[in-house]
Amino acid sequence: MMNARASGSLFPDPALKFPGPRHDWKTEEAEYIYSLPFSDLLFQAQSVHRRYFKSNTVQLSTLLNIKAGGCPEDCAYCPQSARYGTSVKAARMLGVGIVTEAAEKAKREGATRFCMGAAWRSPRRDDLERVLEMVSAVKRLGLETCATLGMLTAEQAEALKDAGLDYYNHNLDTSPAYYPRIITTRTYEDRLRTLRHVRAAGMRVCCGGIIGMGESLHDRCALLMTLANLPEHPESVPINLLVRVEGTPLGAAEIPDPFEMVRTIALARISMPASYVRLSAGRSSMSDELQALCFLAGANSVFYGEQLLTTENPAAGHDRRLFQRLGITAV
């Protein structure tokens, strides 16, 4: 791995100092940037951030689990998998009225995007019809809409777009090389194919990954370079810190150094400068000081509200107080 230079450009190629959107990244470049001295890395990331976004602002999204548990997949981190003995049990899909009420509450509390998640490998026809109703209802409230429903066909992606879905979330989770150690029931190419269907339908992409699953520095960089080298960068890049859940294969995974989270955020910001980089799962275990460093590194979106799919999230009031302490404005 290359070391940071004592003088001159911090990057191996001076053209990288303030990179515009690129799609030809090499993992070696990413590893070099990721491993810069911490203050230099944050300086570069914040400098890039300010070229593309208004400083001291954060976008708020709220996530609702519309269908919990019973998923046939074997994602090693997920308490919703039917293969693992966790406290999450299979439940029926929520009604459209309940989802609409949750979206109204999220809007009152300041969220601008409402995300709906279901524990499916892919949606069945009848299930998708109800989701289409939910999307249309939330869209009528004036919120941006997002969904994560598993793999999609081209036809399903078109239907969601026609119903008013703005974003589709489908994370790659980790690097292509490390992926088979985390998931065996679908391939990396399956995930990339869904992303292509989403793009072809005209929706925006929300796609990121998870740190803390035992992956290496190289894996983290390879994940972000896979995203950065897509024909179009994801408009939203969620960076999740593994929430260790008893009963899953990763329930006792080693907790990564907190600075690794900050470095991952910074690399995402530098390599995908116009994307929203979201602090996602795992914020409940992060101190206010660590979150502040993540915002300094270029994070400018969070999930807002007390509950994610099945795990806790900081209370909305706590987030509002943190934003006030940091001089951050929600947008």
Order of alpha helices (4+ residues) and beta strands (2+ residues): alpha-alpha-beta-alpha-beta-alpha-beta-alpha-beta-alpha-beta-beta-alpha-beta-alpha-beta-alpha-beta-alpha-beta
